[in-house]
Each structure stands twice: as C-alpha cells, then as structure tokens.
Amino acid sequence: MDYWVIWLILAVALGVAEIFTLTTALGLLGGAALITSVTAALGLPLPLQFLVFAVTTVAGMVVVRPIARRHLKPPPADRRFGVQALVGKSAYALSEVTGRDGRVRIGGEEWSARAYDETLVIPAGAVVDVIEIEGATALVYPRD
C-alpha cells in the first residue's frame, strides 16, 4: 500500500474523531495528515513526510488553535448584548412572581417573569436577580 493512502486514511479517521470530540486538536492532526498525504503522493521520501507532518501540526497548533479557542470562549460580561446582557442584573417585582407567571422591571423595561425555583412565590416589591432569559420571559430568584 502506498504511503499517501495510509496518510489519507489517517486524515479521514482523525477528521471523523474530531466530529465526535470537538477538540480542534484532532482536526488539526487530520489536516496535517491530509497535507502529508499530498506530499507523499508527489513522491517525497518517508522521513520527509514525517517532517512535513510535524511542521504542519506545529503550525496548526500555533496559528489555528488560538483562533479556535478564542471563538469557543463566551464573551466577557461587559461585552454581552441583547437579552444575554440582562442575565445577572437585578430587577424589581411589579407583581407577585410564581413558577407560572409574574411581572418584573429590568433596567426600566417591564418583562414577564417566572420564579427560577418553581416552588417559590416572590411578593410584589421584592428585589430579584435575573438568572436566565427564556424567550421573552425572565427567570428570576429573590435576592437575600
């Protein structure tokens, strides 16, 4: 069996493994194996194929991996926008908030609300924290 076929099989196997693990490392190794497969098909000797594999792997780890990691991290709290910026803010209960319904004021806007813990009943006038936003409903928990 030719070396380029072996490198190609390795690239496909690493690509499939990357789909299941989502680590980016296996994808980078698969890309390096694919590039090495092309160089092996061009007739590069085996020791140089290993060198190409090592160089492309290191280049991928140095260049691509930091970019991928930056995109996987959630944005800091001060860079959130939209409804996600409301999570963690305090609110004022305008009406009684139960596990089924209620109304709160968050930053000057009136929102429908539910208690995060469905067994709680939060009285009107209580200060609450926004735990999560589900659609147009704020899930809140009373501040102690």
C-alpha positions as CSV (number, residue, x, y, z in Angstrom):
1,M,0.0,0.0,0.0
2,D,1.3,3.5,-0.9
3,Y,2.2,5.9,1.9
4,W,-0.2,8.6,0.6
5,V,-3.1,6.2,1.0
6,I,-2.1,5.5,4.6
7,W,-1.8,9.2,5.3
8,L,-5.2,9.8,3.7
9,I,-6.8,7.0,5.8
10,L,-5.3,8.6,8.9
11,A,-6.6,12.0,7.9
12,V,-10.1,10.7,7.4
13,A,-10.0,8.8,10.7
14,L,-8.8,11.9,12.6
15,G,-11.5,14.0,10.9
16,V,-14.2,11.6,12.0
17,A,-12.8,11.5,15.5
18,E,-12.8,15.4,15.6
19,I,-16.5,15.4,14.7
20,F,-17.3,13.3,17.8
21,T,-14.9,15.1,20.2
22,L,-14.9,18.7,19.0
23,T,-11.5,19.4,20.5
24,T,-9.9,21.0,17.4
25,A,-6.6,19.1,18.1
26,L,-7.7,16.0,16.2
27,G,-8.9,18.2,13.4
28,L,-5.5,19.9,13.2
29,L,-3.8,16.5,13.2
30,G,-6.2,15.3,10.4
31,G,-5.4,18.4,8.4
32,A,-1.7,17.8,8.8
33,A,-2.1,14.2,7.7
34,L,-4.0,15.4,4.6
35,I,-1.3,17.7,3.7
36,T,1.3,15.0,4.2
37,S,-0.8,12.7,2.0
38,V,-0.5,15.2,-0.8
39,T,3.3,15.4,-0.4
40,A,3.6,11.6,-0.2
41,A,1.6,11.4,-3.5
42,L,4.2,13.8,-5.0
43,G,6.9,11.2,-4.1
44,L,8.5,12.7,-1.0
45,P,10.5,10.1,0.9
46,L,9.1,8.8,4.2
47,P,11.4,10.7,6.6
48,L,10.5,14.0,4.9
49,Q,6.8,13.0,5.1
50,F,7.2,12.8,8.9
51,L,8.9,16.2,8.9
52,V,6.0,17.7,6.8
53,F,3.5,16.1,9.3
54,A,5.4,17.5,12.3
55,V,5.8,21.0,10.8
56,T,2.2,21.3,9.7
57,T,1.0,20.0,13.1
58,V,3.0,22.6,15.0
59,A,2.0,25.3,12.6
60,G,-1.7,24.4,13.1
61,M,-1.3,24.4,16.9
62,V,0.5,27.8,16.9
63,V,-1.7,29.5,14.3
64,V,-5.2,27.9,14.2
65,R,-5.7,26.6,17.7
66,P,-5.6,30.0,19.5
67,I,-8.1,31.4,17.0
68,A,-10.4,28.5,17.5
69,R,-10.1,28.8,21.3
70,R,-11.0,32.5,21.2
71,H,-14.2,31.7,19.3
72,L,-15.2,29.0,21.8
73,K,-14.9,31.2,24.9
74,P,-18.1,33.1,25.9
75,P,-17.7,36.9,25.7
76,P,-17.0,38.7,29.0
77,A,-19.9,40.2,30.8
78,D,-19.2,43.7,29.7
79,R,-19.3,42.6,26.0
80,R,-22.6,40.8,26.1
81,F,-25.5,42.4,24.3
82,G,-29.2,41.8,23.7
83,V,-31.1,39.7,26.2
84,Q,-27.9,38.0,27.4
85,A,-26.7,41.3,28.9
86,L,-29.7,41.1,31.3
87,V,-28.6,37.9,32.9
88,G,-27.1,38.7,36.3
89,K,-28.8,42.1,36.6
90,S,-31.2,42.9,39.4
91,A,-34.9,43.5,38.8
92,Y,-37.9,44.8,40.8
93,A,-41.0,42.6,41.0
94,L,-44.0,44.6,39.8
95,S,-46.5,41.8,40.7
96,E,-46.3,38.5,42.5
97,V,-43.9,36.2,40.7
98,T,-44.6,32.4,40.8
99,G,-43.3,29.4,38.9
100,R,-46.0,30.2,36.3
101,D,-46.2,33.9,35.8
102,G,-45.4,37.4,37.1
103,R,-44.0,40.8,36.0
104,V,-40.7,42.5,36.8
105,R,-38.9,45.7,35.8
106,I,-35.4,45.2,34.5
107,G,-33.5,48.4,33.7
108,G,-36.6,50.4,33.0
109,E,-38.3,47.8,30.9
110,E,-41.2,45.6,32.0
111,W,-40.8,41.9,31.4
112,S,-42.9,38.8,32.0
113,A,-41.2,36.6,34.6
114,R,-41.3,33.3,36.3
115,A,-39.6,32.1,39.5
116,Y,-36.4,30.2,38.7
117,D,-37.4,27.8,41.5
118,E,-41.0,26.8,40.6
119,T,-41.9,26.3,44.3
120,L,-41.1,29.9,45.3
121,V,-43.6,32.8,45.4
122,I,-41.9,36.2,45.2
123,P,-44.0,39.1,46.5
124,A,-44.5,42.3,44.6
125,G,-41.9,44.9,45.5
126,A,-39.1,42.3,46.1
127,V,-35.7,42.8,44.5
128,V,-34.7,39.8,42.4
129,D,-31.8,38.7,40.3
130,V,-32.2,37.6,36.6
131,I,-30.9,34.1,36.4
132,E,-31.8,33.3,32.8
133,I,-33.9,34.6,29.9
134,E,-36.2,32.2,28.1
135,G,-37.7,33.8,25.0
136,A,-39.4,36.9,26.4
137,T,-39.6,35.7,30.0
138,A,-37.1,36.4,32.7
139,L,-36.4,33.6,35.2
140,V,-35.7,35.3,38.5
141,Y,-34.6,34.4,42.0
142,P,-35.2,36.5,45.1
143,R,-32.2,38.4,46.4
144,D,-31.5,37.6,50.1
